[in-house]
């Protein structure tokens, strides 16, 4: 049986997302027209720091779980993976990029979250197919019970018993 890849579709997403993010950061430094224009700079810094810390904790705990799962050849469904199917991508798109935007006082940087989400939706289908082939019904059950991206248990709230 073929081995699962840790990176999944991450490199395909990163090839576009990382240059986009870098461009938005550079443009934000060059011009102040991308600022949020708010008097609450300290509030933005605090919120950005909280998002950054939370996002890093979420990301690294997801990496640890995924590495253990890959080593054991098991589908990871606990921890951050019980909240959503894509916690690695989600941590970047919902926490880390917005944190950078707040810390840099740039709404333009937030566009990287939109680009990242679009890229995720376009490319993640291949990752889902690979997981379905590898784990079969176990993955399909997990997929049906766990939110794809937003870590809210909406599927579980509305699932009929």
N, C-alpha and C positions, 0 to 999 in steps of 0.2 A: 504494500500500500504506500502511496506517495506521502511524503512528509508535508505538514502544513508550514506555510511561510509566515514568519513573525510580521513582516512588513505589509502583507496584504496589498491593498491598492494605495497605501500611503505614498509611495514614490510617485505614482501617477498624479495624485492630488498635489503633492509637494512641488512637483516640477512647475506648476503654474502658481500655486498659492504662495510659495516662498518669495519668488520674484515680485509678485503683486504686493505682498506685505512690505517688502523692502522698498518698493517704489512709493507706496503710500507714506511710509515713515520718512523717506528722503523729501518728498514733496511737502510733508508737514513741517519739516525743519526749515525748508526754504521759504515757505510762505505761511503767514498767520491767517490766511483766509479760510483755512480748514479747521480753525479752532472752534470749540463749542460755544464760545462767547458767553461765559457765565461768570458770575462773581464768586461762585462756590469752588474755587480752585483747591482749597484744602479738602473739601468734601470729595472732590473727584480723585484726589490723591489717595485719600483713605479708602474710598470704594475700589479704586484700581489696585491698591495693595492687597485688600481683602480678596478680590477676585483672583489676583495673581497667586497668592498663597494657596487659596482653595483649589485653583486650577492645577497648580503644580502637585499638590497632595493627591488630587484625583487622578492626574496623569500617571504619576509614579506608582501609585498603588495599583492602577490598571496594568501597567507594564509588568509589575511583579507577578500579578495574578496570571497574566497571559503567558509569561515565560515559564511559570510553573506548570500551567496547563499544556503548553507545547512540549515540555520535557516529559510529561506523563502521558501525552497523547489523549488528553481529556478535553471535552468541551467545558469552557469556563462559564459558569452561570451564577456564581456567587459574588459577593462584594460589589464593586462598581458595575460589574456585568449583570447584576440582578436589577439594576436601575435602568439600564438601557443597553442595547446591543452593540453600540459603538462608543464606549466611554473614552477611548483614546482620541478619536476625532472630535467628539463632543467637548472634551476638555479644552481643546484648542479653539473651536468655533464659538463656544458659549462662555468660556471663562478667560483663557489666556489672551486671545486677540482683543476682546473688549477691555481687558485689564491694561494692555498696552495702549489702546486708544485713550482710555481715561488718564493714564499716567503721562502720555504725550499731549494731552488736550487736543485730540484730533478726531473729528468725526470721519475723516477720510480713511483712517486706519480701520474703522468699523466695516468698511466695504469689503475688507478681506474676509470677514466672517460670512458675508453673503456669498462671495465667490467660493469660499471653502465649502459651504453648504451645498451649493449648486454642483460643484465638482464631486462631492461625496455622493449625492443622489445619482449622478451620471455613472460613476465608476464602481460603486459599492455592490452593484448587482452581481458582478463577477466574483466578488468575495463571498457573497451569499451562496452562489452556485457551488463554489469550492467547499464551503462548510456543509452544505446539504449533501454533497457527494461523499464527504469524509465521515460525517456523523449521522446522516440519514434522519430517521424519525426523531431521534433525541434533539437534533438541531431544529427540526420543524416545530416541535412542541415548544422549545425555548423561544423561537422566533414568533410564534403565535401568542405567547404569554408575556413577552417583554417588549416595552416600547423601543422603537428603532433608534430614536435619537434624543428626544426630550426626556430627561429622567423623571418622568411622572408616571405613576402606575395606572394610567388611564385605561389601558387594556384590561388590567385586573379589576378595576372598579366596575367596568361595564360587561365583563365576561359573564355569560350565563352559566349557572351551575346546574 
